[in-house]
Amino acid sequence: MSLEIYAESSSTSLLQYAQPCEDVKPQSKLLLNLQNQININYLNKEKIIVQFWKNIEKYGAPMIERIDSKHSRIIYLWKGAQQNVRLIGGPSNDHEWLTRLKDTDVWFKESIVDNRFIGSYSFAVDLPNIDGYLSHYCPHLNVTLKESRAQRRAVLQVQKLDPFNNKTFLAVDDSSQLRNENILALSNVPNFVDPQNYPKHKQPELVAYTVHSQILKNDRKAYIYKSKAIKNKDYITAIFFDGEEYAKLLNVSKALDILVQQGKLPPIQAIFVAHPSSTERPKELTPNAEYSQFFREELIPWVDQQLKNRNKQKTVILGSSLGGLSSAYLGLQNPNEISHIVPLSGSFWWQENSNDLPNGMSKIIREQIIQPPQHWYISANTYESSRNNNELSILETAPIVAQDLKSKGHDVTFKYYVGGHSYAIWQVILQDALIDFFAENK
């Protein structure tokens, strides 16, 4: 295989890129037809490819080929990379590699999914060759090669949105520094309120605060939303971790406002709690004594100071991934303050020690003395399996945690959803959970 020379901007050394991988063959009618056209009329290859991209620009991407009433093939496409393209998100969330269609500028990744799928994605284009991993032809197909964490995280340096998909969490020119992604929803996605589909609904007020912690010795943003009051009805109180993402990326306050207006939820007040930084987030949300003390002694009193007459029997804590793990842990620790818990794709693979079996949260639950029963809505998504297929995964551990809670007398709903590790599906699940808990006419 011929090699191209690439000089890293951060280094004077030269690392060699292998030529782009072309060893994965397309299965879709779309790409097989393109390949066939080129083979038959190779002299007009350039015109054929130009017309292909004009069609993609007209109809949008990813392209969807319906297989049957339950399944479709997604074809993710990128135009014109030089070295490589990687899918950030998508069904598996495993940073999968796109392949170049031979003799073209067409890069593709195909996935067969359930028609209930909803997810988000972006692309990493022409990743830097951090340590020589990309000097190997089709490195992702070579089981003997191990990718370093630095190489894997390099996707964030070269992230790009799909120019053929105008559905995104945020405006393309958004300056919030939140990681924007494209959204893809197939034909049988569960019903939910998408704020973007209600342009005439007034954006509700979201009041920003700075919360100082003497215990953690840091500051964080928190945002409060409050729906209109309804006579003779108590407010639900919802506390969200990863507050920036839920408040701004998903615009949850507007979704809640619409659900209340539609009569699907009673009045609700929500607190979106952010974290000081991305480096502090895993430290805070992994079960630990300091953050637990902050939550109990500083955050809850602050919430009660801002929101008078909070009903402790209608207070729900929500979080996703590590936020789901922390929601479960803090909910269990504060049964007199938190009545309902929603771990969205909770990171129940966590183990404080390697001998914490079957997982760290189950160990905590099994060792806990009997306490007042709480209401739980636990979920896992179909593509949240272990990347290495030999480790604890969300898909594997979530039902175990649910069963352990049931055995302790808690009221537990457990559901699988069709999706990956993505805010796109979490916005669906959190609405389902709140309606399941609090809707008067289920």
N, C-alpha and C positions, 0 to 999 in steps of 0.2 A: 504494500500500500504506500502511495506517495504521501509525503508529509509536508505541511506548510509551517513556516516559521512565524511565531507570534511573540512580540516583546511585551511583557507586562509593564504597564505604566508605573507600577510601584517598585519595579526592580530592574536592574541593569542586565539580569540574566535572561537568556532566551529559553522559552519552553515550546516544545513542538506540539502542535495540534495534529491529530490524525484527521484524515479527510472525513467529511460528514458521513454519518451512518446512513446506509441505504439498504440495510439487511432485513428490515421489517416490511413485509409486503402488505399492501392495502387489501381490505376485504369489502369495502363499500362499493356500491354501484357507481357512485360519483367518481371515485378515483380510478377504479378499474376502467371506466369509460374514458377518462382523460388519458390514461396510460395507453389504451387501445388506439385512440385517435392519433396519438404521437407515433406509435409503432407503425401505423398504416400510412401516415402522411408526415414522415419525419422532417422533410424539407420545409414544411409549414409549421414546424414545432412552435416557433415564437408566436405566431398569430393564434395558434390554438391555446397557448398558455395565457396570452393577453385576454382572450375571450373568456377563458375560465375565470380569471380574476374579476372581469367585468360582471359576470353572473354572480359571483360571491358578493361583490359590492352591492349589487341590486337586491339580492335575497337575504343577505346577512349570514353571519356565522355565530356559533358552530352550525354545521348542517346536520339535520336530523333525518335518518332513514327509518321509517317505521317497519319493524320486523313482523309483529303481530299485535294483538290487542293489549298485550302486557309489556312488550319490550321494544326498544328502539336502539339504533346505533347512532352514537354521537360522533361527529367528525370534527375535531378541533383543527384549525388551520392557521398557519403563519406564512407570510409572504417574505421571501428574500433574505433570510439570515445567511451569514457567511460560514459559521462554524457549527452552531448547535442551537437548539431551542428546547426549553423545558417548560412543562405545564405546572404552574403553581396552583394548587387546589384541584379542581376537577373531581371526579368521583372518589379517587383513592386518597387524595391529598399526599401522595408519595413523591411529588416532584418528578413525575414521569417524563420521559424523553420523547420528543417528536422525531420523526424520521423524514429524511428528504426523499421525495419521489424522484427516482432516477431521471437525470437529464432535465430537471425543472428547478424552479425556485419555490416549489410547493413543499412545505413541511406539514406533517400531519400526525395526529394521534387519534386512534379510534377506540371507543369503549361501548360495550353493549350494556344498557341499563334498563331498569324497571321504569315504566312510563310515569310513575309517581315521583320520579327524581326531581329534586331542586338543589342547586348548588351554585358555587361561585368559583371563579378562576381568573388567572392572569397568566402572562408568559414571562419567562426569563430568556433573554435573547443574547446569544454570543457571550456566554459566561467566561470570565477569566479563568485561565488554566492555573489554578492555585498551586498544585503540587505534582503536576504531571499526570493526574488521573485522566485528563482529556487528551493525553498523548496517545491513548490506546483507542483503536478503532472499535466503535460500539461498546464502550466500557460497561454500560448497563446490562449488556448481554453476556458479559464475562463474569461468571460466578466467583472466580479466583481474585477479582479486584475488590478492594474495600475502599469506599469513598470516605474521605475525611469529613469531619463536621464543618471545617472551614470551607471546603469545596461545596458542601451541600448548602450552607448558608449564603453562599455567593449569589444565590438567586435574587436576594434582596437588593443587590447592587445594580442589577440590570433588569428590574421588573418593568413590564410594559402591559398596557391594556390592549385588548383585542380591538383593532380599529374597525372591524366589521360587525361589532355588537354594541349597540348604543344603550343597552340596559346595564347600568352600573349602580353601585350603592350611592356614590356621591357624584356630583358634577365633575367633569373631566378637569376643570380648572380649580377644583377645590383646594384650599390652602391649609386645611386642618392638620395635615401630616398623618392622618389616619391612612391605613393601607387600603386604597380603593381597589375594587375588583369588579369584573363583569359578572352578571347573573344569568343563569340558564335554568329555565323551568320547563319541564315536559308537560304533556297534555293532561295527565291525571294527577297533578299536584293537589294535595289537600287544600280545602278552602281556607283562606286566611285574609286578613286585611293588609293589603300592601299600600302604605301611605302614598306611594308614587301614583297610584291609580285614583287618588282623590285630590286633584289639584285645586278644586274649589273649596275644600275644607280648610278653614283658617288654621295656620300653624299655631298650636297652643303655646302659652308662655312657659319658658323653661328658665328658672332662676338659678344663676351660678353662685356658688359659695366656695370659699377656701376653708378647709378643715385642718386645723393644726393638731398634731398629736405630741403630747409630752412624752408618752410612752415610747413611740417609735422615732421621735425626734425628727419629724418631717411634716410636710404639708401636702395636701391633695385637693383636687377639685371635686366638688359634688354638685349635682344638679337636681332641682326639685320641680316636679310637675304635679299639678292638682286639677282634676277635672271639676266641672260644675257640680255643686251639691244637688242632691235629690232628696226631697222631703221624706222624712222618716226612714232614711237609709244610711247606715254607717259606711264610712269610707273603708275600702281595702287599703292596706299599706304594702307596697312592694319595694324591696331593697335589692338593687342590681349591683353586682360587681362588674368590672370592666365598663365603668360608667360612660366613658367617652364613646365607646363602640355602640353601646345600646342607645345612648341619647342622640348621637350624631350620625353614626354610620347607618343605623337602622331606623332612626327617627321613631323610637318606640312610643314616645309621648303622643305623637299624632295618631298612631295606631290605636293606643288606648283610648284617646279622646273619641275616635270614631266608634269603637266598640261600646263605649258608654252611651254615646248618642243613639246608636242602633238598638240599645236596650239589651245588649248581650252581656254587659257587665254592670254591676252597681258602681257608684262613684269610686274613684281610685286616686290615690296619691302615690307617686313613685319617687324614689331617691336613687339616683345613678351615681355610684361611688367609684371614682377613678383611682389610679395608683400613681405614686410620684414619678415613676419611670418604668420602662420596659424591663430594666434590670432588677428593680425592686419587686415587680409583680410576682415572679415565681417564689421569691423569698416570703412574701406576704401570704400568698394563697396556698402554699404548702402548709398543712397543719402544723402550727407552732404556738407556743405559749404567749409570745409577745403580741402577735396579731390578734389572738383570741382575747387578750386583756384589753387591747385597743378597742375591739368590737364591743365588748361588754361594758367597759368603764368610760369610754369616750364617744364612740360612734352612736350607740343606742341612746344615751342621754342627749346627744346633740340632735338626733332625729326627733326625740320627744320635745325638745325645746322649740324646734322649728314647726312641728306638726302636733298641735294640741289634740288631746283626746284620741290618741291612737288606740285602736281596738287590738289588743294583744292576741285575741282569738281570730283575727283576720289580718295577720301580718305574715307576709310571704317573703322568703329570701331566694334569689335566683342568681345563677352563674353558670358559665359554660367552661368546659375543659377544666383547667385548674380552678377556675371560679366555681365550677360545679362541685369539685372536691371540697373546696373551702365552704361552700354553702351547706353541704351535708355535715361537715365537721362542726361548723359554728351553730347550725340549727340544732344538732344533737346536744351541744353544750349549753344552749339557752332555750330550753323548752317552755319557760314561762314568759319569754319575750317573742319567740318565733313559733307560729302555729302551723305554717305550711312551708314546704321546702321543694324547690325545683332544681335539681342538678341536671343541667343540659350537657349530655356527653361528658359526664364527670370523669376526671382522670383517676379512675379507681384502680388503675394499674400501679398507683403509688404504693410504695412500701417504705416505711421508716427504716426497717431492717430487712435484710434479704430473707429472713425466716418468718416474716409476717405473712402468713398464709390463711386463706387463699388470696388475700390482698390486704393492704393496710387498713382500709375503711371497714372491711368485714371483721377484722381483728378488734377494732375499736368498738364496733356494735356488739359483738359477741361477749366482750368483757364488761360491757356497761350494765349497771344495775337497772332495774325496772324504773321507768320514768313516765310522765304523762304522754299518752299517744299523740303523735303528730300526723299531719297529712302530707304525703309525698307523691310527687309525679316525676318518675325517673324514666329517662329515655336513652336509647343508643341507636346509632345509625348504621345502616347495612354495610358501609364501607369503612367502618372504624375498627378494622382488624389490625393485628400487629404487623408492622412493616416487615419483620423478619420471620413471621409465622412461628416464632419459638419463645415469645414473650407474652406477658399479660397484656390484654388489650381492653379497650372500653367495651367492645362488643361482647367479650368474654366475661368481664367482671361486673358490668352493670346489673345483669339479672341476678347474680349472686348477692350483691348488696341489697337489691330489692327484696329477695327472699329472706335475708337475715333480718331486715327491718320488720317484715311481716311476722317473723317468728318472735319478735319482741313486742308484738301487739300494735304496731303502727298501721295506719290506713295507707296502703301503698297501691298506686297505679303504675304499672310498668308497660312501656310501649316501644316497639321498634319503628323507626322511620326510614324512608328510602333517601339516603343522601350521604354526604361525607362529613368531615369535620369543618363545618362552615356556618357563618352567621346567617347565610341564606335560609338554611333549614331551622336554625335555632329560633328565628323570628316566628316561624310557623308553630313550633312546639310550645314556646312560652305563651302564645295566645291560646292554644289548646289547653294548656295546664290551668291558666287562670279561669277560663270558661268552665272547665271540669270542676274546679274548686268552688267557684262563686256564682255561676249563672243560675238565675232563679228558675228558668224554664229550659232545662237541659234537653 
